[in-house]
């Protein structure tokens, strides 16, 4: 799926991504491309302390007053209310 299509999808839908079920390693995928596409939930393996997990902790634990919530990137259009 292309990034433009994913950005369009996440502007109107809740999205979760997770690694393929055929993966053998327990390492984490790079969550940044998904976050920049507006994906709300990126599944990470907390048993593996690697770059992906450290990025997640840095963004959600230490950013935005430690509230655990971060707004979508500004370039993703917001949902238009039906009038």
C-alpha positions in Angstrom: 0.0 0.0 0.0 1.4 3.4 -0.9 2.0 6.1 1.7 -0.4 8.6 0.1 -3.2 6.0 0.2 -2.4 5.1 3.8 -2.4 8.8 4.8 -5.8 9.1 3.1 -7.1 6.0 4.9 -5.9 7.1 8.4 -7.4 10.5 8.0 -10.8 8.8 8.3 -10.2 5.5 10.0 -8.6 4.0 13.0 -5.6 1.9 12.0 -3.4 -0.7 13.7 -0.3 -2.3 12.1 1.7 -5.2 13.3 4.5 -7.4 11.9 3.8 -10.2 9.4 2.9 -13.5 11.1 5.6 -15.2 9.1 8.4 -13.2 10.8 10.9 -15.4 12.8 12.9 -12.7 14.6 11.5 -10.9 17.6 12.9 -7.5 16.6 10.7 -4.5 16.1 9.9 -2.8 12.8 10.7 0.9 12.4 7.5 2.6 13.7 8.3 6.1 12.3 7.0 5.6 8.7 3.7 4.3 10.2 3.4 7.2 12.6 4.1 9.7 9.8 1.3 8.1 7.8 -1.1 8.6 10.6 -1.4 5.1 11.9 -2.7 5.2 15.5 -1.4 1.9 16.8 1.9 0.3 15.9 2.4 -3.1 17.6 5.8 -3.5 19.2 7.5 -6.3 21.0 8.3 -5.0 24.5 10.6 -8.0 25.2 13.0 -6.6 22.7 14.7 -3.4 23.8 15.8 -2.0 20.4 15.6 1.2 18.4 11.8 0.8 17.6 10.9 0.4 21.3 13.2 3.3 22.4 11.6 5.6 19.8 8.1 4.6 21.1 9.1 5.3 24.6 10.7 8.6 23.7 7.7 9.8 21.7 4.9 8.6 24.0 6.4 8.7 27.4 8.5 11.9 27.2 6.7 14.0 24.6 3.6 16.2 25.1 3.8 16.3 28.9 4.1 12.5 29.2 0.4 12.1 28.5 0.9 9.2 26.1 -1.0 10.9 23.3 0.5 12.6 20.3 -1.5 14.4 17.5 -1.4 13.2 14.0 1.1 15.0 11.7 -0.3 18.3 10.4 -0.1 17.3 6.7 -2.7 14.5 7.2 -6.1 16.0 6.5 -8.6 15.9 9.4 -12.0 14.3 9.1 -14.6 16.6 7.7 -17.8 16.8 9.6 -20.9 16.0 7.6 -23.2 19.0 7.2 
